[in-house]
Amino acid sequence: MTAPDPPDRQAYLEEQIERQKRGESIDVEWVRGELERIRLAQAKTLAASQRNLRWLVIVAAALLLILWFKNGGLSPSGGLTTLGLIFIGLLAAWGLGRKKR
């Protein structure tokens, strides 16, 4: 009764849920495999999102650094504050990278 790869996974999963509600036996191995496929897909999506976010923070920090230099660097008009924000952004990017390891 095992379906190796049904064409409509969602319908097959719903059928298995209905069978379980009626007290009939279900295809446990397929359900375990489907759960593992879903977990792997979610892990890949999360990793890609974190990687993209890390690059976004790094690029934003680099742009802030360029703007900081363009506007006078450590001049008295808030230059040190901007440098602090850049530093915080870089620390956040570094922290996101090390969190999963």
C-alpha positions as CSV (number, residue, x, y, z in Angstrom):
1,M,0.0,0.0,0.0
2,T,3.1,2.2,-0.2
3,A,3.0,5.0,-2.8
4,P,6.6,5.9,-3.5
5,D,5.9,9.3,-4.9
6,P,2.2,10.2,-5.5
7,P,1.6,12.9,-8.1
8,D,-0.4,15.0,-5.6
9,R,1.4,14.9,-2.3
10,Q,-1.1,17.1,-0.5
11,A,-4.1,15.0,-1.5
12,Y,-2.2,11.8,-0.5
13,L,-1.3,13.4,2.9
14,E,-5.0,14.4,3.5
15,E,-6.0,10.9,2.6
16,Q,-3.6,9.5,5.2
17,I,-5.0,11.9,7.8
18,E,-8.6,10.8,7.0
19,R,-7.5,7.2,7.3
20,Q,-6.0,7.8,10.6
21,K,-9.1,9.6,11.9
22,R,-11.2,6.5,10.8
23,G,-8.7,4.2,12.7
24,E,-7.3,2.6,9.6
25,S,-3.6,1.9,9.0
26,I,-1.6,4.6,7.3
27,D,1.5,4.7,5.2
28,V,3.9,5.7,8.1
29,E,7.1,5.5,6.1
30,W,5.7,7.9,3.4
31,V,4.5,10.3,6.0
32,R,7.9,10.2,7.7
33,G,9.6,10.8,4.4
34,E,7.3,13.7,3.6
35,L,8.0,15.3,7.0
36,E,11.7,15.0,6.3
37,R,11.3,16.5,2.9
38,I,9.4,19.4,4.4
39,R,12.0,19.9,7.1
40,L,14.8,20.0,4.6
41,A,13.0,22.5,2.4
42,Q,12.4,24.7,5.4
43,A,16.0,24.5,6.5
44,K,17.2,25.5,3.0
45,T,14.8,28.4,2.8
46,L,15.8,29.6,6.3
47,A,19.5,29.3,5.4
48,A,19.0,31.2,2.2
49,S,17.1,34.0,4.0
50,Q,19.7,34.3,6.6
51,R,22.5,34.5,4.0
52,N,20.6,37.2,2.1
53,L,19.9,39.1,5.2
54,R,23.6,38.9,6.2
55,W,24.6,40.3,2.8
56,L,22.0,43.0,3.0
57,V,23.4,44.1,6.4
58,I,27.0,44.1,5.1
59,V,26.1,46.1,2.0
60,A,24.2,48.6,4.2
61,A,27.1,48.9,6.5
62,A,29.5,49.5,3.6
63,L,27.2,52.2,2.2
64,L,27.0,53.9,5.6
65,L,30.8,53.8,5.8
66,I,31.1,55.4,2.3
67,L,28.5,58.1,3.2
68,W,30.3,58.6,6.5
69,F,33.7,59.3,4.7
70,K,31.9,61.5,2.1
71,N,30.4,63.7,4.8
72,G,33.6,64.3,6.7
73,G,34.3,61.2,8.7
74,L,34.9,62.1,12.4
75,S,33.8,65.7,12.0
76,P,31.9,67.1,15.0
77,S,28.5,66.9,13.3
78,G,27.5,63.3,14.3
79,G,30.4,61.5,12.6
80,L,31.1,59.4,15.6
81,T,27.4,58.4,15.9
82,T,27.4,57.2,12.3
83,L,30.5,55.2,12.9
84,G,28.8,53.5,15.9
85,L,25.8,52.6,13.8
86,I,28.1,51.1,11.2
87,F,29.9,49.1,13.9
88,I,26.6,47.8,15.3
89,G,25.5,46.7,11.8
90,L,28.8,44.8,11.3
91,L,28.5,43.1,14.7
92,A,24.9,42.1,13.9
93,A,26.0,40.6,10.6
94,W,28.8,38.7,12.3
95,G,26.5,37.5,15.1
96,L,23.9,36.2,12.6
97,G,26.7,34.2,10.9
98,R,27.9,32.7,14.0
99,K,24.5,31.9,15.6
100,K,23.9,28.7,13.5
101,R,27.4,27.2,14.1
